[in-house]
């Protein structure tokens, strides 16, 4: 399976032979709002009938009658720190740029005369052998127009030195209201943040945290802003099982790699109820994923912790005990070669989705669950939770306007 999207983010080495092996496929998913029946065996708080109406029906498929509802999680309070040095000026680093190229960027952009003069002031430039660093002032940063901010920041995002543009805060493109809903932020802060939002591929982004925090005097308001910006849009999912239903096809789909004997009795018990029942999809995931879903990793001094990222997560999906050798790309690459094979048909539960940029380098790996939904960890940092997400929402973390290719790999033993 090969799917073209826009974007590119974190790079690893190239996996040989993937570029020409798989055909291009476009995926379009439609959703229908429904009201659901009883909710049995759910690991989350019981839902009222009103809340039930918020659940959406997934497209039909071998995964059964699935429903999902969006939630937005925030970082735990103990993960939020207020950086008291944010009043300092940010530097914009343009790697590989010449002075003429940078002049051209600022000259052809939608800047005011004052903004252009300040940004092209050589006293604010630190010209190095392989990069130019520019130090704008807060007024210029906050005053950039939408078009200028989008163009300049999308250039800055290509270089890891520009932390808030390269990583920054991002959300799905049509989700601003969900992102900031019930945040408790003042109207002034919300208005400023909305003004500073810009687009990157299929995401909306915010990169001016330092400049906004410097203008907020209340520590409580500063903390609310950071917590709100940290929100991640993810999904709760449940599987509905009808009365007297033949659960064999469900066991076949969800019971990969030795999981069938664990889930068959549970599904049969739901089918035996007079009205059937439903269960949280977490009960159908292997232990590694079930234990981590919707959680954040603890901050750690373990040097391996910073490498337990999307690759480590995806490669350990079916593992009884996590294997830290998957922190090394070369080891994961060898396991892919020896234990997996690329598929050209539709993916199924547990398949790896290997996402590469236009140069064939890996930017992300996720695990296919069902419909257009994946199990993912969008980065190694402890601020990124393990989540179920729509594929398009996940890809919003990694898009920049350049094409992405997705190749599905399947375990030979599955």
Secondary structure, DSSP 8 states (H G I E B T S, - for coil): -B-EEE-------B-TT-TTTS-B-------EE-------S-SS----HHHHTT-EE---STT-EEEEEEEEE---GGG----TTTTS---EEEET--HHHHHHHHHSS---HHHHHHHT-GGGEEE-SSEEEE---HHHHHH--HHHHHHHHHHHTTSTTSHHHHT-EEEETT-HHHHHTT----HHHHHHHHHH-EEETTEEEE--HHHHHTT---HHHHHHHHHHHT-EEEEEEEEEE-TT---HHHHHHH-TTTTHHHHHHHHHHHHTSTT-EEEEGGGGS-HHHHHHBT-B------TTGGG-SHHHHHHTTT-SS--GGGGSHHHHHHHHHHHEEE--S---TT-EEEEE-TTSBEEEEEEEEETTEEEEE-SSSTTSBEEEEEHHHHHTTS-SSSEEEEEEEEETT-
